[in-house]
Amino acid sequence: MLFNSITFILFFIIVLIIHYSPINWRFKKISLLIGSYIFYAAWNPAFVILLFLSTFADWHLAKKIFVCEHKSQRKRWLVLSLIFNLGLLSIFKYSGFLLDNVQSILHLFGINSQFTDPGIILPMGISFYTFQTLSYTLDVYSKKLKPANSFLDYSLFVSFFPQLVAGPIVRARDFLPQLKHQHHISFNVFSIGISLFIIGLFEKTVLADAMFAPIVNEVFVEGTQPDMLSAWLGGWFFYGQIFCDFAGYSLCAIGCALCLGFKLPLNFRSPFAALGFADLWRRWHISLSSWLRDYLYIALGGNKIGRYKTLRNLMITMVLGGLWHGAAWTFIIWGILHGLYLVIERGIKQIKFLKNIGTYNIIRYILIFITFLFVMLAFVIFRADNVNQAMQIYAGMIGLGETRQIITWNLWIQLATLTFITLTLIQWIFRSKDLIEVIQSTSVITKSVVLSFLLIMIITSSGNSDAFIYFQF
């Protein structure tokens, strides 16, 4: 069930009617849980069982961890949780990738074996809800959180439909307290939720699907090496597409949750205006980057165990972050690139006379542009179907090889470019503000005009109702 579908709008209206009806809070939570399972089952009913098993297992394992007095016993239960969660994730997401690579290695040694494709379907959102349940177990293990008293509350935390299949990744310590009693929100807060949903839907339907995706799809074609203009525009517009697609989903999720009285964390904060790569990861997919920081980078020792090991920890974290996105070498290389960016940036910051270089305005804008450029270049391999296709795009960017003109500088491309530049400038202007702050500070008349315009654009958009890109992760 897609946010950008009539089916979801009808589903959400029914959920709202039940949620604000005069029944007690427990029955409302039960209705939300049932609604969340229906939302997930609309894609593939069979995988509802997997979602329930993941919920049931970590609920009981966390309780076992909490009651154990000896650290060795607690650690054994934690290891069991890790094996269960990461094992399921590996089977469904990485088994085909591993078999392909084992087969390739065997061929190098002259062993011609052919493994049968396991044909395993990737359950939608498994990476997201696995990280949520893992964060719960890890927080209980580290004594930052007590196990939830209610299985109903915990189940709703795992399966809450707005953020179930593509985030934001929510922490139990932030969400479970919100389930103790119903939060009656004002009309103003409800209107902010609706505003976020409309803005998110506009980013997805109009910008990502109708404007950027068709151009990107023309450039990223296997066996075709684009000319310089086409290659650069393909790279720029994919950066715009994936931002609008994923940030759009996150805003829809946050908006829906807010309409129901729940607060989810913001997942994007003007990433096009990032001042360096460390700053980028405080602005892009914030719920994932903070998860990797807290449960992987810091667990490895963070930056408190010497310079070499700090750089090693950065690389490990980013490579695994790349692998989280998908079972392909393109995602691993994307993670390696971001690891290298962070390592090089950290090294530059150690140079004494460069420490305060970012205090000068002109230098800040140059650094923002450099960050933007290298992030876009990394996203080329993220988007490519394979490494060879990415190399074709990179070769086209510098004019190497036999290139073919794919994109002509027509009115549509000019409009897309102007839209992309406008989107970038807006993020530069509001880089220090959250979108909710901007909405709250905008007059009612201005807000009404803007949202009406966005709704008209959504309704009249010629873009296909494609699934959100991050559904595949």
C-alpha positions as CSV (number, residue, x, y, z in Angstrom):
1,M,0.0,0.0,0.0
2,L,1.7,3.2,-1.2
3,F,1.3,6.6,0.4
4,N,0.8,8.0,-3.2
5,S,-2.4,5.9,-3.8
6,I,-6.1,6.4,-3.3
7,T,-6.2,3.1,-1.4
8,F,-3.9,4.5,1.3
9,I,-5.9,7.7,1.6
10,L,-9.1,5.7,2.2
11,F,-7.3,3.5,4.6
12,F,-5.9,6.4,6.5
13,I,-9.3,8.1,6.8
14,I,-10.7,5.0,8.3
15,V,-7.8,4.8,10.8
16,L,-8.3,8.4,11.8
17,I,-12.1,7.9,12.3
18,I,-11.4,4.9,14.6
19,H,-8.5,6.7,16.4
20,Y,-10.6,9.7,17.3
21,S,-13.8,7.8,18.1
22,P,-15.0,7.6,21.8
23,I,-13.5,4.2,22.6
24,N,-10.8,3.5,25.2
25,W,-7.1,3.8,24.5
26,R,-6.4,0.1,24.6
27,F,-8.9,-0.6,21.9
28,K,-7.5,2.2,19.8
29,K,-4.0,0.7,20.1
30,I,-5.4,-2.7,19.1
31,S,-7.0,-1.0,16.0
32,L,-3.7,0.7,15.2
33,L,-1.9,-2.7,15.4
34,I,-4.5,-4.4,13.2
35,G,-4.4,-1.5,10.8
36,S,-0.6,-1.8,10.7
37,Y,-0.7,-5.5,9.9
38,I,-3.3,-4.9,7.2
39,F,-1.1,-2.1,5.7
40,Y,1.9,-4.6,5.6
41,A,-0.3,-7.5,4.4
42,A,-1.5,-5.4,1.4
43,W,2.0,-6.0,-0.1
44,N,2.5,-9.7,0.7
45,P,0.3,-11.4,3.4
46,A,2.7,-14.2,4.0
47,F,5.4,-11.9,5.4
48,V,3.1,-10.7,8.2
49,I,4.2,-14.0,9.9
50,L,7.8,-13.0,9.6
51,L,7.1,-9.6,11.1
52,F,5.2,-11.2,14.0
53,L,8.0,-13.7,14.6
54,S,10.6,-10.9,14.8
55,T,8.4,-9.0,17.2
56,F,7.7,-12.1,19.4
57,A,11.4,-13.2,19.5
58,D,12.9,-9.9,20.6
59,W,10.1,-9.3,23.1
60,H,11.0,-12.5,25.0
61,L,14.8,-12.2,24.4
62,A,14.9,-8.7,25.9
63,K,13.0,-10.0,29.0
64,K,15.6,-12.8,29.4
65,I,18.4,-10.3,29.1
66,F,16.9,-8.0,31.7
67,V,16.3,-10.6,34.4
68,C,19.8,-12.2,34.1
69,E,22.2,-11.1,36.8
70,H,25.4,-12.5,35.3
71,K,26.9,-10.6,32.3
72,S,27.9,-13.9,30.6
73,Q,24.2,-15.0,30.6
74,R,23.0,-11.7,29.4
75,K,25.5,-11.7,26.6
76,R,24.4,-15.2,25.5
77,W,20.8,-14.0,25.1
78,L,22.0,-10.9,23.3
79,V,24.0,-13.1,20.9
80,L,20.9,-15.2,20.3
81,S,19.0,-12.1,19.4
82,L,21.7,-11.0,17.0
83,I,21.9,-14.4,15.4
84,F,18.1,-14.5,15.0
85,N,17.7,-11.0,13.6
86,L,20.8,-10.8,11.4
87,G,20.3,-14.4,10.4
88,L,16.9,-13.7,9.0
89,L,18.1,-10.5,7.3
90,S,21.0,-12.4,5.8
91,I,18.8,-15.3,4.5
92,F,16.3,-13.0,2.8
93,K,18.6,-10.2,1.7
94,Y,22.1,-11.6,1.1
95,S,21.8,-15.3,0.3
96,G,21.6,-14.8,-3.5
97,F,24.5,-12.3,-3.4
98,L,26.7,-14.6,-1.3
99,L,26.0,-17.6,-3.6
100,D,26.8,-15.5,-6.7
101,N,30.2,-14.4,-5.3
102,V,31.1,-17.9,-4.0
103,Q,30.3,-19.2,-7.5
104,S,32.6,-16.5,-9.1
105,I,35.4,-17.4,-6.7
106,L,35.1,-21.1,-7.5
107,H,35.3,-20.3,-11.2
108,L,38.6,-18.4,-10.7
109,F,40.0,-21.7,-9.4
110,G,38.6,-23.6,-12.4
111,I,35.7,-25.2,-10.5
112,N,32.7,-24.8,-12.8
113,S,29.8,-25.1,-10.4
114,Q,26.3,-23.7,-10.9
115,F,24.2,-22.8,-7.9
116,T,20.5,-22.8,-8.2
117,D,19.0,-19.3,-7.7
118,P,17.2,-19.6,-4.3
119,G,14.5,-17.2,-5.6
120,I,13.9,-15.7,-2.2
121,I,11.6,-12.7,-2.1
122,L,12.9,-9.8,-0.1
123,P,10.3,-8.8,2.6
124,M,9.5,-5.1,2.3
125,G,10.9,-3.1,5.2
126,I,12.9,-6.0,6.8
127,S,16.0,-3.8,7.1
128,F,14.1,-1.1,8.9
129,Y,12.1,-3.2,11.4
130,T,15.1,-5.5,12.1
131,F,17.1,-2.4,13.2
132,Q,14.2,-1.3,15.3
133,T,13.9,-4.6,17.2
134,L,17.7,-4.8,17.5
135,S,18.0,-1.3,19.0
136,Y,15.4,-2.3,21.6
137,T,17.3,-5.5,22.6
138,L,20.6,-3.6,22.6
139,D,19.2,-0.8,24.8
140,V,17.9,-3.4,27.3
141,Y,21.3,-5.1,27.3
142,S,23.1,-1.9,28.0
143,K,20.6,-1.0,30.7
144,K,19.4,2.2,28.9
145,L,15.9,0.8,28.8
146,K,13.6,-1.5,30.7
147,P,11.6,-4.0,28.8
148,A,8.1,-2.9,27.8
149,N,5.3,-4.1,30.2
150,S,2.8,-4.5,27.4
151,F,3.3,-6.9,24.4
152,L,0.6,-4.8,22.6
153,D,2.7,-1.6,23.0
154,Y,5.9,-3.4,21.9
155,S,4.1,-4.9,18.9
156,L,2.8,-1.5,17.9
157,F,6.3,0.0,18.2
158,V,7.7,-2.5,15.8
159,S,4.8,-2.5,13.2
160,F,3.5,1.1,13.4
161,F,2.4,1.5,9.8
162,P,3.6,5.1,8.9
163,Q,7.2,4.1,9.3
164,L,7.1,0.3,9.1
165,V,8.5,-0.2,5.6
166,A,10.9,2.7,5.0
167,G,11.5,4.5,8.3
168,P,12.4,6.7,10.0
169,I,14.0,4.0,12.3
170,V,12.5,4.7,15.6
171,R,14.0,3.9,19.1
172,A,11.8,2.2,21.6
173,R,12.8,4.7,24.3
174,D,11.3,7.5,22.2
175,F,8.2,5.7,21.0
176,L,7.0,3.4,23.8
177,P,6.4,6.3,26.3
178,Q,4.0,7.8,23.7
179,L,1.8,4.7,24.0
180,K,1.0,5.1,27.7
181,H,-1.9,7.3,27.0
182,Q,-3.5,9.0,24.0
183,H,-2.1,12.4,23.1
184,H,-5.0,14.8,22.1
185,I,-3.5,17.1,19.6
186,S,-4.7,20.6,18.6
187,F,-6.0,21.5,15.2
188,N,-2.7,23.4,14.6
189,V,-0.6,20.3,15.2
190,F,-3.0,18.2,13.0
191,S,-2.6,20.8,10.2
192,I,1.2,20.6,10.5
193,G,0.8,16.8,10.0
194,I,-1.3,17.3,6.9
195,S,1.2,19.9,5.6
196,L,4.1,17.5,6.0
197,F,2.1,14.7,4.2
198,I,1.3,17.0,1.3
199,I,4.9,18.3,1.0
200,G,6.2,14.8,1.1
201,L,3.7,13.6,-1.5
202,F,4.7,16.5,-3.7
203,E,8.4,15.7,-3.4
204,K,7.7,12.0,-4.3
205,T,5.0,12.3,-7.0
206,V,5.9,15.5,-8.8
207,L,9.7,16.0,-8.3
208,A,11.0,12.4,-7.9
209,D,8.6,10.6,-10.2
210,A,7.5,13.1,-12.8
211,M,10.4,15.4,-13.1
212,F,13.7,13.6,-12.2
213,A,13.1,9.9,-12.7
214,P,12.4,9.9,-16.5
215,I,15.7,11.8,-17.2
216,V,17.7,9.5,-14.9
217,N,16.2,6.4,-16.5
218,E,17.3,7.6,-19.9
219,V,20.9,8.1,-18.8
220,F,21.4,4.9,-16.7
221,V,21.0,2.4,-19.5
222,E,23.3,-0.7,-19.7
223,G,25.6,-0.6,-22.7
224,T,25.1,3.1,-23.4
225,Q,27.8,5.6,-22.6
226,P,26.3,9.1,-22.3
227,D,27.9,12.2,-23.4
228,M,29.3,14.7,-20.9
229,L,26.1,16.8,-20.5
230,S,23.9,13.7,-20.2
231,A,26.2,12.0,-17.7
232,W,26.4,15.1,-15.4
233,L,22.7,15.8,-15.6
234,G,21.9,12.1,-14.9
235,G,24.1,12.2,-11.8
236,W,22.7,15.5,-10.5
237,F,19.1,14.5,-11.1
238,F,19.5,11.1,-9.4
239,Y,20.7,12.9,-6.3
240,G,17.6,15.0,-6.6
241,Q,15.4,12.0,-7.2
242,I,16.6,9.9,-4.3
243,F,16.4,12.8,-1.9
244,C,12.8,13.7,-3.0
245,D,11.8,10.1,-3.0
246,F,13.1,9.2,0.5
247,A,12.7,12.6,2.2
248,G,9.2,12.6,0.7
249,Y,8.4,9.2,2.2
250,S,9.8,10.3,5.6
251,L,7.7,13.5,5.6
252,C,4.6,11.4,4.7
253,A,5.4,9.0,7.6
254,I,6.1,11.8,10.1
255,G,2.9,13.7,9.0
256,C,0.7,10.6,9.3
257,A,2.1,9.8,12.7
258,L,1.6,13.4,13.9
259,C,-2.0,13.4,12.8
260,L,-2.4,10.4,15.1
261,G,-0.7,12.2,18.0
262,F,2.7,10.5,17.6
263,K,6.1,12.2,17.1
264,L,8.6,10.6,14.8
265,P,12.2,11.9,14.4
266,L,13.0,14.0,11.4
267,N,15.0,12.0,8.9
268,F,16.5,14.8,6.7
269,R,17.7,18.2,7.5
270,S,18.8,20.1,4.3
271,P,21.5,17.6,3.2
272,F,22.3,19.5,0.0
273,A,23.7,22.2,2.3
274,A,26.0,19.9,4.3
275,L,29.3,21.5,5.3
276,G,31.5,18.4,5.0
277,F,30.8,14.7,5.0
278,A,30.4,14.3,8.8
279,D,27.8,17.1,8.6
280,L,26.1,15.3,5.7
281,W,25.5,12.3,7.9
282,R,23.9,14.5,10.5
283,R,21.5,15.6,7.8
284,W,20.9,12.6,5.5
285,H,18.9,9.5,6.7
286,I,19.5,10.7,10.2
287,S,17.7,7.8,11.9
288,L,20.1,5.3,10.1
289,S,23.3,7.3,10.6
290,S,22.6,7.8,14.3
291,W,21.7,4.0,14.6
292,L,25.1,3.1,13.0
293,R,26.9,5.6,15.2
294,D,25.3,4.4,18.5
295,Y,25.2,0.7,17.9
296,L,28.2,0.1,15.6
297,Y,30.7,2.9,15.5
298,I,30.7,3.5,19.3
299,A,30.5,-0.2,20.0
300,L,33.7,-0.6,18.0
301,G,35.4,2.0,20.1
302,G,34.5,5.2,18.3
303,N,37.2,7.8,18.3
304,K,38.6,7.0,21.7
305,I,41.0,4.2,20.8
306,G,43.7,5.9,18.7
307,R,43.8,7.5,15.3
308,Y,44.3,4.3,13.2
309,K,41.5,2.4,14.9
310,T,39.2,5.5,14.6
311,L,39.7,5.5,10.9
312,R,39.2,1.8,10.8
313,N,35.9,2.1,12.7
314,L,34.7,4.8,10.2
315,M,35.4,2.6,7.3
316,I,33.7,-0.5,8.8
317,T,30.7,1.5,9.8
318,M,30.2,3.1,6.3
319,V,30.9,-0.2,4.4
320,L,28.3,-2.0,6.5
321,G,26.0,1.0,6.0
322,G,26.4,0.6,2.3
323,L,25.7,-3.2,2.6
324,W,22.6,-2.4,4.6
325,H,21.2,-0.7,1.5
326,G,21.4,-3.7,-0.7
327,A,23.2,-6.9,-1.6
328,A,25.4,-5.7,-4.4
329,W,29.0,-4.5,-4.9
330,T,27.7,-1.1,-6.0
331,F,26.3,-0.5,-2.5
332,I,29.5,-1.8,-0.9
333,I,31.6,0.6,-3.1
334,W,29.3,3.4,-2.2
335,G,29.9,2.7,1.5
336,I,33.7,2.6,0.8
337,L,33.6,5.9,-0.9
338,H,31.8,7.6,2.0
339,G,34.2,5.9,4.4
340,L,37.1,7.4,2.5
341,Y,35.4,10.8,2.4
342,L,35.1,10.7,6.2
343,V,38.7,9.5,6.7
344,I,40.1,12.1,4.4
345,E,38.0,14.9,6.0
346,R,39.2,13.8,9.5
347,G,42.8,13.9,8.3
348,I,42.4,17.4,6.8
349,K,40.9,18.6,10.1
350,Q,44.0,17.5,11.9
351,I,46.1,20.0,9.8
352,K,46.5,23.0,12.1
353,F,46.1,26.0,9.7
354,L,43.0,24.4,8.1
355,K,41.1,23.9,11.4
356,N,39.2,27.2,11.2
357,I,39.0,27.5,7.5
358,G,35.2,27.0,7.6
359,T,34.6,30.2,9.5
360,Y,34.9,32.3,6.3
361,N,31.7,32.6,4.4
362,I,33.1,32.2,0.9
363,I,35.1,29.1,2.0
364,R,31.9,27.7,3.6
365,Y,30.0,27.9,0.3
366,I,33.0,26.3,-1.5
367,L,33.1,23.5,1.0
368,I,29.3,23.0,0.7
369,F,29.6,22.7,-3.1
370,I,32.6,20.3,-2.8
371,T,30.5,18.1,-0.4
372,F,27.6,18.2,-2.7
373,L,29.7,17.3,-5.7
374,F,31.4,14.2,-4.2
375,V,28.1,13.0,-2.6
376,M,26.5,13.2,-6.1
377,L,29.4,11.3,-7.6
378,A,29.1,8.5,-5.0
379,F,25.4,8.3,-5.8
380,V,26.2,7.4,-9.4
381,I,27.4,4.0,-8.4
382,F,24.6,3.7,-5.9
383,R,22.1,4.1,-8.8
384,A,24.0,2.0,-11.4
385,D,22.9,-1.6,-12.0
386,N,26.5,-2.7,-11.9
387,V,30.0,-1.4,-11.7
388,N,30.5,-1.4,-15.4
389,Q,27.5,0.9,-15.9
390,A,28.8,3.3,-13.2
391,M,32.2,3.4,-15.1
392,Q,30.4,4.3,-18.3
393,I,28.7,7.3,-16.5
394,Y,32.0,8.4,-15.0
395,A,33.8,8.1,-18.3
396,G,31.1,10.2,-19.9
397,M,31.5,12.9,-17.3
398,I,35.1,13.4,-18.4
399,G,34.4,12.9,-22.1
400,L,36.2,9.5,-22.5
401,G,35.3,6.8,-25.0
402,E,32.6,6.8,-27.6
403,T,29.7,8.7,-26.1
404,R,26.1,9.2,-27.3
405,Q,24.0,12.3,-26.8
406,I,21.0,11.2,-24.7
407,I,19.7,14.5,-23.3
408,T,19.1,17.6,-25.4
409,W,19.0,21.0,-23.7
410,N,15.2,21.4,-24.3
411,L,12.6,23.3,-22.3
412,W,11.8,20.3,-20.0
413,I,15.5,19.8,-19.1
414,Q,15.8,23.5,-18.4
415,L,12.7,23.4,-16.1
416,A,14.1,20.3,-14.3
417,T,17.4,22.1,-13.9
418,L,15.7,25.2,-12.5
419,T,13.7,23.1,-10.1
420,F,16.9,21.3,-8.9
421,I,18.7,24.6,-8.4
422,T,15.7,26.1,-6.5
423,L,15.5,23.0,-4.3
424,T,19.2,23.4,-3.5
425,L,19.0,27.1,-2.8
426,I,16.0,26.5,-0.4
427,Q,18.1,24.0,1.5
428,W,21.0,26.5,1.7
429,I,18.7,29.2,3.0
430,F,17.0,27.0,5.6
431,R,20.0,24.8,6.5
432,S,19.8,25.8,10.2
433,K,16.0,25.2,10.5
434,D,13.7,22.2,10.6
435,L,10.8,22.1,8.1
436,I,8.4,22.0,11.0
437,E,9.8,25.3,12.3
438,V,9.4,26.8,8.8
439,I,5.8,25.7,8.6
440,Q,5.0,27.1,12.1
441,S,6.6,30.4,11.2
442,T,4.7,30.8,7.9
443,S,1.4,32.8,7.9
444,V,-1.9,30.9,7.4
445,I,-2.5,32.7,4.0
446,T,0.9,31.9,2.6
447,K,0.7,28.3,3.9
448,S,-2.8,27.8,2.3
449,V,-1.7,29.2,-1.1
450,V,1.5,27.0,-1.2
451,L,-0.2,23.8,-0.1
452,S,-3.1,24.4,-2.5
453,F,-0.5,24.8,-5.3
454,L,1.3,21.6,-4.3
455,L,-2.0,19.7,-4.2
456,I,-2.9,20.8,-7.7
457,M,0.5,19.7,-8.9
458,I,0.1,16.3,-7.2
459,I,-3.3,15.8,-8.8
460,T,-2.2,16.9,-12.3
461,S,1.2,15.3,-12.2
462,S,2.0,12.9,-15.0
463,G,4.5,10.9,-12.9
464,N,3.9,7.2,-12.4
465,S,2.8,6.1,-9.0
466,D,6.1,4.2,-8.5
467,A,7.0,2.5,-5.2
468,F,9.4,4.5,-3.0
469,I,13.0,3.6,-3.8
470,Y,13.8,2.7,-0.2
471,F,11.1,0.0,-0.2
472,Q,13.8,-2.3,-1.8
473,F,16.1,-1.8,1.2
